[in-house]
Amino acid sequence: QMEYENNTVVKEFVLLGFSQTHKVQMILFFFFLLFYTIILPGNVLIILTIQGESQLGTPMYFFLANLAFLDICYCCVTPPKMLADFFSHRKTICYNACMAQLFFLHFLGAAEAFLLMAMAYDRYVAICKPFHYTRLVNRAVCYVLVAASWAGGFIHGITLFALTIALPFCGPNILDNFFCDVHQLVKLACADTHIVELLMFLNNGVVIVMCFALLLISYIVLLLKLRTQSSKAKSKIASTCVSHIIVVFVMCGPAIYIYVLPFRAVPMEKIVALFHTVIFPLTNPMIYTLCNKEIRSSVWKLVSKYILTCGK
């Protein structure tokens, strides 16, 4: 709705969502609900397994547990509203909730990107400087890297939030999406947004591309380093690096597609945004789990122990 005072002020935004057909909305609702009831507990199980197994007390698994926690938080930003909207004839979100959704989406997304860089650093030191590993990647360093990831994400999110909240919205209030995001909100602003668009691009697109390039280069260097390793070490390092590379592409690919040219019409943007904000984040820790024998065996041990306890 729009309220007329001295100026016309938008108090809420209308989300078009995926489809206006009730049958399609119900199919999508049950699909996403089933996905969450399977994958979300899997991420919690990964965290519990890493916390409960002493053999998984290395920095790599510490970072993986934090990644799983970040992904769980990230998937609490847009999906709850999306699932509730499947039952709403008119899908709306108030201005304050829209801005909060925007902030947390970019805060947690950027924190995850920086955490992936910390994980790349951990693998680089483990493979290229193994004799200095305990000194360069000790527990204190791990805490600093995780804290820096959260701080970097917060700075990124609060910057985009400040740029967006300063924009005046006094006209159209319809967003052709299932959540609030910066590049669509800028199009609705009733002011000259060229400078804001440039600042948002520098804060969003450039950061994403730089993170992606640095991560890709680091893992290419690690894979080249495999030539000097034994056959057993090659297999273990390769499986770890490949899983990391898959997650990098899964996370950064859709983000680049959406945000590198964010103020132009992008084909299939809604579908890519769905995978970027809902599907991929929860599957990231699963990719690591499937490629890691230690975690697989530890997860199975924890599940078996729980089943036996319930049986007794």
WOLIN-V313265 format. One record per pair of residues at least 24 apart in sequence whose ideal C-beta (glycine too) atoms are under 8 Angstrom apart, sorted by the first residue. I is the first residue (numbers start at 1). J is the second residue. If there is no record, write none. Layout:
i-><I/I>
j-><J/J>
//
This chain:
i-><2/2/7/7/8/8/9/9/10/10/10/10/10/10/11/11/12/12/12/12/12/12/13/13/13/13/13/13/13/13/13/14/14/14/14/14/14/15/15/15/15/15/15/15/15/16/16/16/16/16/16/17/17/17/17/17/17/18/18/18/25/25/26/28/29/29/29/32/32/32/32/33/35/35/36/36/36/39/39/39/40/40/40/42/42/42/42/43/43/43/43/43/43/44/44/45/45/45/46/46/46/46/46/48/49/49/49/49/50/50/52/53/53/53/55/55/56/56/56/59/59/59/59/59/60/60/60/60/60/61/62/62/63/63/63/63/63/63/63/64/64/64/64/66/66/66/67/67/67/67/67/67/67/68/68/70/70/70/70/71/71/71/71/71/72/73/74/74/74/74/74/74/75/75/75/75/77/77/77/77/77/77/78/78/78/78/78/79/79/81/81/82/82/82/85/91/93/95/98/98/99/99/99/99/101/101/102/102/102/102/102/102/102/103/103/103/103/104/105/105/105/105/106/106/106/106/106/106/106/107/107/107/107/107/108/108/109/109/110/110/110/110/110/111/111/111/111/111/112/112/112/112/113/113/113/113/113/113/114/114/114/114/114/115/115/115/116/116/116/116/116/116/117/117/117/117/118/118/118/118/119/120/120/120/120/120/121/121/123/123/123/123/123/123/124/124/124/127/127/127/127/128/128/128/156/156/159/160/160/160/163/163/163/163/166/167/167/167/176/177/177/177/178/178/178/179/179/181/181/182/183/183/183/183/186/187/197/197/200/201/201/201/204/204/205/205/205/205/205/208/208/208/208/208/209/209/211/212/212/212/215/215/216/216/219/219/219/239/239/240/240/242/243/243/243/243/243/244/246/247/247/247/250/250/250/250/251/251/251/251/254>
j-><170/173/168/170/170/171/169/170/95/169/170/171/173/188/94/95/92/93/94/95/98/173/92/93/95/98/173/174/175/180/188/90/91/92/173/174/175/85/91/92/93/175/177/178/179/91/174/175/176/177/178/82/85/86/91/177/178/178/270/274/86/87/86/86/83/86/87/79/82/83/278/83/279/282/75/79/282/282/283/286/72/75/282/282/285/286/289/68/71/72/282/285/286/68/72/299/302/303/285/288/289/295/299/302/295/298/299/302/295/298/302/298/301/302/294/298/294/295/298/122/137/139/141/142/119/122/123/126/240/295/142/146/115/118/119/122/142/145/146/119/285/288/295/115/146/149/112/115/116/119/284/285/288/284/285/108/111/112/115/112/281/282/284/285/282/108/105/108/109/112/277/281/277/278/281/282/101/104/105/108/179/277/105/178/179/277/278/277/278/178/179/178/179/278/178/178/180/169/180/185/161/164/165/180/179/180/160/161/164/180/181/182/185/157/158/160/161/157/157/179/181/277/153/156/157/160/161/182/204/153/154/156/157/158/153/157/153/255/152/153/156/157/207/149/150/152/153/154/149/153/251/281/153/207/208/211/251/252/148/149/152/153/211/145/146/149/211/215/244/247/248/251/149/211/214/215/145/146/148/149/244/214/215/218/219/244/145/218/218/219/222/240/241/244/218/221/222/222/225/229/237/221/222/225/203/207/203/200/203/204/196/199/200/203/196/191/193/196/270/269/270/273/270/273/274/273/277/258/273/262/258/259/262/263/263/263/262/263/262/259/262/263/259/262/256/259/260/261/262/252/255/256/259/260/256/260/252/248/252/256/248/252/245/248/244/245/248/291/292/291/292/291/287/288/290/291/292/288/287/284/287/288/280/283/284/287/276/280/281/284/280>
//
